[in-house]
Amino acid sequence: MRKILVVGAGQSGLQLALGLQSKGYEVTLMSNRTPDEIRGGRVMSTQVMFDTALRHERDLGLNFWEGQAPKIEGVGVSVAAPDGSRPIDWLGRLKGFAQSVDQRVKMAGWLDAFTQRGGQLVIHGASIADLDFFSRTYDLVLVAAGKGELVSMFERDASRSPYDAPQRALAVSYVHGLGPRPEHPDTEAVRCNLVPGVGELFVMPTLTTSGRADILFWEGVPGGPVDAFTGVRDPAEHLALTLDLMERFTPWEHARTRGVELTDAGATLAGRYAPVVRHPVGRLPGGGVVLGVADVVVTNDPITGQGSNSAAKCAASYLSSILMHGDKPFDEAWMKATFATYWFTTGKPVTQWTNAMLGVPPEHVLGLIGAAGQLRPVADRFANGFDNPADFDSYFYDPEDTAGYLAEVTSAAAAEDTSATSAASGASSAE
């Protein structure tokens, strides 16, 4: 039986550990916190996961909260004008529902499942010296802990990392009592509110430790008015500032907040980090090598909501590569090939799209977002790009591709209108 060590108990590390465990591998998992410490800690993410990522969990029987978490059926986009109005406001429908489960709920629950199924859990903050020792006793060491000393083993890939500083200041609040969007009161949706030159406000339903809730998530341009949470430690002050900014920049969302309160004492989070892609192989002092997983090697800004999705897809890709490798050694060549498979299918398209969304949108992209308000197929396709970012390559980045796509959709809509008019005319004549 092959022995594998997974360091890190987030989405990717736990999904990989549980997946390997289900396939008969002897898995040791290292976490720096116990399940109870995770449950009682602060929120860690916003973690809306779309259909493909959810199917990876389903395939492993890990969708423990699917019946409890809100089923997100759409993604909406609003663009704010300086006067507080919304010149653009639309909702695209998802082909398969999305869901968000507070990682305090999910990671603690998955850790419990791992130990109940016979997995060896080590509660210890791993160091490079620890991994140097363990690498001699395990067939493969996977590093899925995206912070701290271990990340220093993985060198920055400058050719794939255009930013060397954070591009947004992040502020999250989990709340109860948020009212429905009047435009679609019966449809659960992620709402993306774009405030040009200022940042973005995302509003999304979730399942947290106290039941159904909503997440208010500001992404502020550094140095701008939403970059205001540094030094705010009191959760009540954090929420008050969040609401003040909503009233100032997204009054239509603020109108829903009259009855909101934080879900718990750990319901706020603030910070910032620079997007980066790193080389996948880490070298240990004793000559051993380890493989980086998910955001250890590909870290994107959460503006496109891809963190947990990419982590799930990375875990699924790595699991497949491990299973196909059989009894052969997990050498450096295999590690690079395993990462390359993940990079070209998921990491690269996600990074390309996220980096594009962090910049000032070019005119053709603004036109595309505006057209989605008039053309349902455009809104739906954009919304489903959150599940499959590779689809953006064919119509989003190049102005000619965008123009061709919009012309095609407009023509199809006109033909449909003509057909409907002719049918109605024929019916009237028959009467």
Phi, psi and omega per residue, in radians:
M1 nan 2.243 -3.105
R2 -1.359 2.476 -3.074
K3 -1.864 2.243 -3.099
I4 -2.267 2.373 3.073
L5 -1.884 2.223 3.059
V6 -1.982 2.138 -3.133
V7 -1.853 2.010 -3.124
G8 2.039 2.270 -3.042
A9 -2.071 0.845 3.017
G10 -1.707 -2.802 -3.115
Q11 -0.967 -0.884 -3.048
S12 -1.283 -0.795 -3.090
G13 -1.109 -0.796 -3.125
L14 -1.222 -0.719 3.118
Q15 -1.073 -0.723 3.103
L16 -1.146 -0.798 -3.115
A17 -1.070 -0.779 -3.140
L18 -1.205 -0.630 3.098
G19 -1.162 -0.778 3.102
L20 -1.134 -0.699 3.114
Q21 -1.036 -0.729 -3.122
S22 -1.185 -0.329 -3.140
K23 -1.709 0.131 3.034
G24 1.645 0.131 3.096
Y25 -1.385 2.641 3.042
E26 -1.541 1.889 -2.974
V27 -1.997 2.297 2.958
T28 -1.939 2.354 -3.123
L29 -2.074 2.269 3.087
M30 -1.876 2.222 3.105
S31 -2.287 2.518 3.110
N32 -1.531 0.029 3.108
R33 -2.475 2.636 3.056
T34 -1.398 2.872 3.062
P35 -0.959 -0.757 -3.127
D36 -1.156 -0.627 3.093
E37 -1.157 -0.630 3.095
I38 -1.172 -0.831 -3.137
R39 -1.014 -0.672 -3.079
G40 -1.599 0.097 -3.088
G41 -1.602 -2.856 -3.135
R42 -1.500 2.756 3.022
V43 -1.059 2.649 -3.042
M44 -2.064 -0.293 -2.949
S45 -2.924 3.117 2.993
T46 -1.861 -0.509 2.878
Q47 0.777 0.774 2.955
V48 -1.277 2.154 -3.099
M49 -1.992 2.302 -3.063
F50 -1.632 3.141 -2.891
D51 -0.938 -0.851 -3.077
T52 -1.073 -0.799 3.137
A53 -1.117 -0.708 3.114
L54 -1.125 -0.601 3.111
R55 -1.160 -0.578 3.072
H56 -1.095 -0.707 3.078
E57 -1.149 -0.743 -3.129
R58 -1.061 -0.707 -3.115
D59 -1.042 -0.523 -3.134
L60 -1.700 0.067 -3.121
G61 1.205 0.546 -3.072
L62 -1.846 0.158 -3.094
N63 -1.482 1.000 -3.017
F64 -1.089 -0.490 -2.999
W65 -1.945 0.254 -3.059
E66 -1.060 -0.614 -3.131
G67 -1.362 -0.213 -3.087
Q68 -1.839 -0.599 -3.068
A69 -1.282 2.525 3.088
P70 -1.000 2.450 3.090
K71 -1.602 1.932 -3.093
I72 -1.475 2.067 -3.017
E73 -1.828 -0.134 -3.102
G74 -2.695 2.894 3.025
V75 -2.203 2.155 -3.137
G76 -1.923 2.627 3.116
V77 -2.230 2.269 3.009
S78 -2.201 2.502 3.076
V79 -2.088 2.206 -3.083
A80 -1.493 2.467 2.988
A81 -1.739 2.805 -3.116
P82 -1.003 -0.464 -3.119
D83 -1.513 0.095 3.118
G84 1.549 0.058 3.099
S85 -1.535 3.088 -3.128
R86 -2.175 1.584 3.100
P87 -1.151 -0.401 3.092
I88 -2.221 2.265 3.125
D89 -2.810 1.963 -3.123
W90 -2.643 2.913 -3.140
L91 -2.286 2.146 3.042
G92 -1.716 2.491 -3.089
R93 -1.638 2.386 3.113
L94 -1.484 2.528 3.085
K95 -1.229 -0.655 3.070
G96 -2.253 2.526 -3.047
F97 -1.173 2.701 3.025
A98 -1.910 2.874 3.098
Q99 -2.615 2.685 3.025
S100 -2.214 2.156 3.061
V101 -2.099 2.057 3.101
D102 -0.741 2.218 -3.081
Q103 -1.134 -0.336 3.043
R104 -1.143 -0.627 3.093
V105 -1.287 -0.881 -3.013
K106 -1.220 -0.860 -3.064
M107 -1.163 -0.675 3.091
A108 -1.141 -0.747 3.127
G109 -1.134 -0.718 3.123
W110 -1.190 -0.655 3.073
L111 -1.068 -0.743 3.090
D112 -1.056 -0.761 -3.130
A113 -1.108 -0.707 -3.126
F114 -1.052 -0.814 -3.130
T115 -1.250 -0.645 3.115
Q116 -1.101 -0.482 3.135
R117 -1.569 0.136 3.050
G118 1.709 0.125 3.132
G119 -1.296 2.626 3.118
Q120 -1.606 2.020 3.138
L121 -1.845 2.204 3.098
V122 -1.974 2.055 3.103
I123 -1.567 1.747 -3.050
H124 -2.918 2.339 3.042
G125 -1.356 1.845 -3.020
A126 -1.221 2.507 3.045
S127 -1.986 2.972 3.082
I128 -1.080 -0.655 3.112
A129 -1.095 -0.664 3.090
D130 -1.059 -0.821 -3.101
L131 -1.177 -0.581 3.096
D132 -1.059 -0.671 3.098
F133 -1.256 -0.848 -3.053
F134 -1.166 -0.500 -3.079
S135 -1.072 -0.362 -3.135
R136 -1.445 -0.246 -3.076
T137 -1.982 -0.095 3.126
Y138 -2.056 2.595 3.098
D139 -1.238 -0.519 -3.103
L140 -2.644 2.385 3.044
V141 -2.050 2.157 3.139
L142 -1.954 2.206 -3.108
V143 -1.826 1.912 -3.121
A144 -2.054 0.347 3.091
A145 -1.759 1.878 -2.954
G146 -1.475 0.156 -3.139
K147 -2.332 2.853 3.026
G148 1.535 -2.838 -3.007
E149 -1.054 -0.657 -3.018
L150 -1.088 -0.558 -3.114
V151 -1.094 -0.464 -3.108
S152 -1.127 -0.289 3.104
M153 -1.258 -0.327 -3.031
F154 -1.860 1.966 -3.041
E155 -1.271 2.491 3.091
R156 -1.109 2.341 3.076
D157 -1.652 1.674 -3.037
A158 -1.072 -0.555 -3.103
S159 -1.181 -0.348 -3.116
R160 -2.010 0.137 -3.058
S161 -2.209 1.530 -3.088
P162 -1.275 -0.319 -3.094
Y163 -1.891 2.446 3.042
D164 -2.074 0.215 3.110
A165 -2.547 2.743 3.102
P166 -1.014 2.479 3.135
Q167 -1.808 -0.157 3.089
R168 -2.583 2.609 2.957
A169 -1.738 2.246 -2.942
L170 -1.872 2.442 3.107
A171 -2.581 2.124 -3.038
V172 -2.095 2.430 2.999
S173 -2.377 2.277 3.009
Y174 -1.688 2.237 -3.054
V175 -2.350 2.659 2.887
H176 -1.796 2.697 2.993
G177 1.623 0.123 3.115
L178 -1.277 2.311 3.126
G179 -1.321 2.840 3.139
P180 -1.292 2.760 2.988
R181 -1.250 2.144 -3.089
P182 -1.087 -0.431 -3.130
E183 -1.226 -0.473 3.123
H184 -2.600 1.187 -3.013
P185 -1.110 -0.392 -3.092
D186 -1.814 0.125 -3.112
T187 -2.021 2.090 3.034
E188 -1.298 2.291 -3.079
A189 -2.622 2.715 2.899
V190 -1.519 2.225 3.104
R191 -1.894 2.160 3.111
C192 -1.857 1.955 -3.139
N193 -1.867 1.973 -3.082
L194 -1.697 2.173 3.120
V195 -2.033 1.697 -3.022
P196 -0.924 2.287 3.110
G197 1.387 -0.150 -3.073
V198 -1.993 -0.845 -3.128
G199 2.636 -2.665 -3.064
E200 -2.440 2.503 3.000
L201 -2.040 2.168 3.075
F202 -1.912 2.377 3.088
V203 -2.204 2.224 -3.029
M204 -2.624 2.505 3.083
P205 -1.362 2.658 -3.118
T206 -2.637 2.925 2.932
L207 -1.900 2.159 -3.130
T208 -2.110 -2.966 -3.061
T209 -1.123 -0.389 -3.123
S210 -1.960 0.375 3.084
G211 1.833 -2.757 -3.117
R212 -1.142 2.449 -3.136
A213 -2.651 -3.110 3.040
D214 -2.266 2.661 3.131
I215 -1.935 2.260 3.011
L216 -1.862 2.070 -2.972
F217 -2.302 1.884 3.067
W218 -1.595 2.370 2.932
E219 -2.073 1.894 -3.073
G220 -1.795 2.417 3.025
V221 -1.094 2.238 -3.104
P222 -0.929 2.299 3.139
G223 1.508 -0.119 -3.131
G224 -1.579 -3.103 -3.053
P225 -1.162 -0.394 3.116
V226 -1.526 -0.214 3.053
D227 -1.421 1.247 -2.952
A228 -2.296 0.164 -3.002
F229 -1.760 -0.058 3.118
T230 -1.079 2.234 3.133
G231 1.511 -0.125 3.101
V232 -1.410 1.980 -3.091
R233 -1.886 -0.494 -3.089
D234 -1.377 2.154 -3.115
P235 -0.996 -0.688 3.141
A236 -1.119 -0.701 3.096
E237 -1.148 -0.683 3.103
H238 -1.044 -0.829 -3.140
L239 -1.143 -0.748 -3.140
A240 -1.041 -0.722 3.117
L241 -1.159 -0.716 3.094
T242 -0.999 -0.805 -3.112
L243 -1.197 -0.680 3.096
D244 -1.046 -0.759 3.132
L245 -1.175 -0.625 3.070
M246 -1.110 -0.744 3.138
E247 -1.106 -0.610 -3.097
R248 -1.328 -0.729 -2.980
F249 -1.935 -0.473 -3.137
T250 -2.341 1.197 -3.049
P251 -1.060 -0.492 3.102
W252 -1.162 -0.524 3.043
E253 -1.407 -0.644 3.141
H254 -1.082 -0.530 -3.135
A255 -1.089 -0.313 -3.133
R256 -1.547 -0.088 -2.906
T257 -1.747 0.187 -3.013
R258 -1.013 -0.559 -3.085
G259 -1.911 0.346 -3.013
V260 -1.408 2.619 2.989
E261 -2.599 2.691 3.130
L262 -1.105 2.546 -3.120
T263 -1.227 -0.552 -3.104
D264 -2.939 3.096 -3.071
A265 -1.192 -0.340 -3.139
G266 -1.838 0.449 -2.960
A267 -1.565 0.175 3.136
T268 -2.173 2.694 -3.124
L269 -2.674 2.442 3.074
A270 -2.540 2.633 3.124
G271 2.914 -2.954 3.115
R272 -2.858 2.671 3.058
Y273 -2.733 2.716 -3.125
A274 -1.499 2.300 3.035
P275 -1.082 2.464 -3.097
V276 -2.741 2.567 2.953
V277 -2.023 2.318 -3.112
R278 -2.053 2.800 3.036
H279 -1.192 2.484 -2.926
P280 -1.384 -0.283 -3.046
V281 -1.818 2.179 3.059
G282 -1.775 2.411 -3.086
R283 -1.844 2.333 -3.112
L284 -1.703 2.727 -3.107
P285 -0.982 -0.569 -3.115
G286 -1.486 0.073 3.095
G287 1.770 -0.160 3.120
G288 -1.292 2.883 3.109
V289 -2.230 2.615 3.104
V290 -2.281 2.742 -3.095
L291 -1.897 2.214 3.089
G292 -1.366 2.545 -3.058
V293 -2.140 2.407 2.966
A294 0.922 -2.159 -3.000
D295 -1.312 -0.032 2.934
V296 -1.119 -0.630 -3.066
V297 -1.970 -0.379 3.074
V298 -2.362 1.796 -3.121
T299 -1.983 2.028 3.118
N300 -1.957 2.686 3.018
D301 -1.099 2.520 -3.095
P302 -1.327 0.211 -3.112
I303 -1.029 -0.478 3.117
T304 -1.826 0.113 3.051
G305 1.108 0.621 -3.015
Q306 -1.810 -0.050 -3.028
G307 -0.996 -1.029 -3.121
S308 -1.212 -0.587 3.099
N309 -1.105 -0.804 3.121
S310 -1.143 -0.646 3.123
A311 -1.098 -0.759 3.123
A312 -1.143 -0.711 -3.139
K313 -1.210 -0.624 3.094
C314 -1.147 -0.782 3.131
A315 -1.049 -0.731 3.134
A316 -1.162 -0.710 3.134
S317 -1.151 -0.793 3.130
Y318 -1.126 -0.711 3.122
L319 -1.031 -0.775 3.120
S320 -1.083 -0.760 -3.134
S321 -1.116 -0.676 3.124
I322 -1.154 -0.798 -3.121
L323 -1.098 -0.698 -3.118
M324 -1.250 -0.356 -3.064
H325 -1.362 -0.311 3.086
G326 1.085 -2.297 -3.073
D327 -1.686 0.116 -3.126
K328 -1.266 2.724 -3.095
P329 -1.178 2.512 3.094
F330 -1.513 1.298 -3.069
D331 -1.532 -3.132 -3.073
E332 -1.097 -0.657 3.127
A333 -1.086 -0.730 3.114
W334 -1.142 -0.714 3.138
M335 -1.049 -0.777 -3.133
K336 -1.151 -0.693 3.130
A337 -1.181 -0.651 3.129
T338 -1.131 -0.772 3.089
F339 -1.134 -0.719 -3.113
A340 -1.032 -0.678 3.100
T341 -1.061 -0.793 3.103
Y342 -1.158 -0.753 -3.078
W343 -1.037 -0.857 -3.032
F344 -1.325 -0.431 3.110
T345 -1.536 -0.590 -3.034
T346 -2.255 -0.950 -3.012
G347 -1.007 -0.820 -3.087
K348 -1.148 -0.910 3.137
P349 -1.094 -0.606 3.098
V350 -1.168 -0.777 -3.136
T351 -1.117 -0.746 3.134
Q352 -1.073 -0.824 -3.115
W353 -1.169 -0.775 -3.112
T354 -1.106 -0.782 3.139
N355 -1.114 -0.606 3.097
A356 -1.149 -0.682 -3.113
M357 -1.274 -0.357 3.123
L358 -1.336 -0.402 -3.121
G359 -1.516 3.112 3.043
V360 -1.234 2.134 -3.054
P361 -1.154 2.299 3.090
P362 -1.188 2.917 -3.030
E363 -1.037 -0.672 -3.087
H364 -1.212 -0.523 3.090
V365 -1.256 -0.712 3.059
L366 -1.051 -0.686 3.096
G367 -1.125 -0.683 3.119
L368 -1.116 -0.819 -3.140
I369 -1.105 -0.673 3.084
G370 -1.154 -0.720 -3.129
A371 -1.123 -0.506 3.140
A372 -1.068 -0.422 3.104
G373 -1.266 -0.344 -3.135
Q374 -1.863 -0.396 -3.040
L375 -2.099 1.834 -3.106
R376 -0.952 -0.739 -3.136
P377 -1.047 -0.576 3.133
V378 -1.216 -0.776 3.114
A379 -1.065 -0.764 -3.120
D380 -1.160 -0.703 -3.126
R381 -1.162 -0.733 3.113
F382 -1.068 -0.782 -3.136
A383 -1.050 -0.735 -3.110
N384 -1.324 -0.179 3.009
G385 -1.146 -0.396 3.066
F386 -1.143 -0.470 3.070
D387 -1.478 -0.619 -3.089
N388 -2.331 1.373 -3.098
P389 -1.040 -0.375 3.126
A390 -1.072 -0.406 -3.121
D391 -1.147 -0.450 -3.123
F392 -1.094 -0.413 -3.072
D393 -1.034 -0.490 -3.026
S394 -1.546 -0.164 -3.081
Y395 -2.630 -0.048 -2.962
F396 -1.798 -0.726 -2.933
Y397 -1.482 -0.586 -3.053
D398 -1.787 2.237 -3.118
P399 -0.982 -0.647 3.138
E400 -1.202 -0.681 3.076
D401 -1.093 -0.731 3.135
T402 -1.113 -0.807 -3.135
A403 -1.079 -0.739 3.132
G404 -1.116 -0.729 -3.139
Y405 -1.140 -0.803 -3.134
L406 -1.127 -0.647 3.095
A407 -1.110 -0.710 3.134
E408 -1.113 -0.796 -3.125
V409 -1.188 -0.703 3.123
T410 -1.093 -0.755 3.113
S411 -1.083 -0.753 3.133
A412 -1.127 -0.676 3.129
A413 -1.171 -0.681 3.113
A414 -1.145 -0.721 3.112
A415 -1.107 -0.677 3.124
E416 -1.157 -0.701 3.109
D417 -1.119 -0.724 3.128
T418 -1.099 -0.748 3.128
S419 -1.101 -0.740 3.140
A420 -1.151 -0.690 3.124
T421 -1.124 -0.741 3.135
S422 -1.122 -0.706 3.127
A423 -1.128 -0.725 3.129
A424 -1.156 -0.676 3.110
S425 -1.132 -0.720 3.116
G426 -1.116 -0.700 3.123
A427 -1.141 -0.672 3.141
S428 -1.169 -0.689 3.131
S429 -1.134 -0.672 -3.119
A430 -1.125 -0.570 3.136
E431 -1.235 nan nan
